Amino acid sequence: MKKSLIFGVVLILIAAQAFALEVIEQSPNLKVTHTGPTYVQVGGEAIFTVTVQNIGSRVQELSLAADPFSGLPNSKFEYILISNNRMSINTGQQAKTNVTIKLKKSTLPKENYGTFITLQSLTNSEKTDHGFILRVVPPEDIFELKTSVPEKVQPGREFTVGVSLKSNLNTNIRDVKVVVNSEFFNEERVINFFPYQEREESFTFAIPPLAKPSEYPLNIRVIQADFLTDNAKILFRVLEKTDVKEKLEVNSQFLKTTYLVTKSNAGNSPVQESFDLPLNMFQRSFAGYSADPSSSDGTGLHWQFTIEPDSEYKLSVTINYQPLFAGILLVVFVALLSGYLLSRGVTIRKEILKIKQTPDGMSELKVLLHIKNKSGKSVHNVAVIELLPNLIYPSTQFGTLHPEKVQKGEKGVKLTWTLNELLAGEERILSYTVHSKINMIGKFLLPPALVRYKNPRGKTINSKSNPLSFFSGSREIKAPE
């Protein structure tokens, strides 16, 4: 208020002084007056309308010229231009011309500067000087600046800045730069003003969607003739925006299920997110993950993670029973193949043909060993080995082929037969009789017999027969379950 009052007083004084100097030198034949601004900004331009009236008794032929010192280097004026520098005025008539005066940018403010134009008669030596006095206004007094700026804005939204500028000068002001900038935007406009004109300018910017939530400075500058005439610095806040999107895909195949979860952060700040997958202990044993879980409990597996702005987090969990199924198939296949290969080789089967027993227990037993070649090729040097427990001993009665070796040891008697050749599909039956050393009543077990040979590749193959159990004092004789 105080500044405006002082400025107003200065303007009144300047106006009074300027208009008092409208007529600098009065000629008996000419009356020269002017109208125009009373003050101008540093480096500014003032345009005056000069009126020349012929008050003499004859026609006036005139030539108008600017102050000859105005073009010197030490002059305060950049230039003085006269739009109509030749006049022919009849008695009682008047003529007008525009005089443009521009001050240099080096001119000091708050000072009065004077200059003049000369009106020279072309018919005689009479001349008249007409003067101008200008008050130079400081740059900060040229405009009144008002702003309208929102205090906060959402990222990704438009942000509108209102700038109101009012000229304090009664002259035209050209090429005024209004610059509005911040970290996210920058715009410059060049505008012109009529005397005392007020202009409203609106600047609209888009705040980036990923602008971090914080306070940011907004700078508004008004520049005229390379001088900063006014400025404002205002803070505005970009708000936090959380926008997390989740996508869960479940891909089910034979004995295999894949969970693919994608979480994306379209907000402007990091977010803490989680993902829970209910799995029991059996399922966890066959689960694989692209990232290890943060924790696990009885309800399942749990992941905790941070997603940065404009980023996404992908997690893949696969529960795969296919290896287990393949393992089971492999075991079954190997078992079947082994059985098949064994069945295709040399097999041995044991059976009891007859038994003699007394009320006190078994006394004699006849055993048959069936050896058969199922390999499809002849086999040589086939060894048949039978191990008898200590409670029984072999008799000297054997079938068509006697054992090659009869060996006694701590665990019992070992019988060994050797078959020089066993043709493809051929079956041999070996038999022997055993007696008990003591009378036995109850269940009795004969261990498996063994056949040993080499296949065509030279690998030693061992094949066992079935074990046999029987009950002494009973007629039941069977293979054990």
Secondary structure, DSSP 8 states (H G I E B T S, - for coil): -HHHHHHHHHHHHHHHHHHHTS-SS--SSEEEEEE--SEEETT-EEEEEEEEEE-SSS-EEEEEEE-GGGGSTT-SEEEEEES--EEEE-TT-EEEEEEEEEE-TT--SS-EEEEEEEEEESSSS-EEEEEEEEEEE-GGGTEEEEEE--SEE-TTSEEEEEEEEEE-SSS-EEEEEEEEE-SS-EEEEEEEE-TT-EEEEEEEEE--TT--SEEEEEEEEEEETTEEEEEEEEEEEE-----EEEEEEEEEETTEEEEEEEEEE-SSS-EEEEEEE---HHHHTTEEESS--SEEETTEEEEEEEE-TTEEEEEEEEEE-HHHHHHHHHHHHHHHHHHHHHHTSEEEEEEEEEEEEETTEEEEEEEEEEEEE-SSS-EEEEEEEEEEETTEEEEEEE-SS--SEEEE-SSEEEEEEEEEEE-TT-EEEEEEEEEESS---EEEEE---EEEEE-TTS-EEEEE---EEEEETSS-EE---
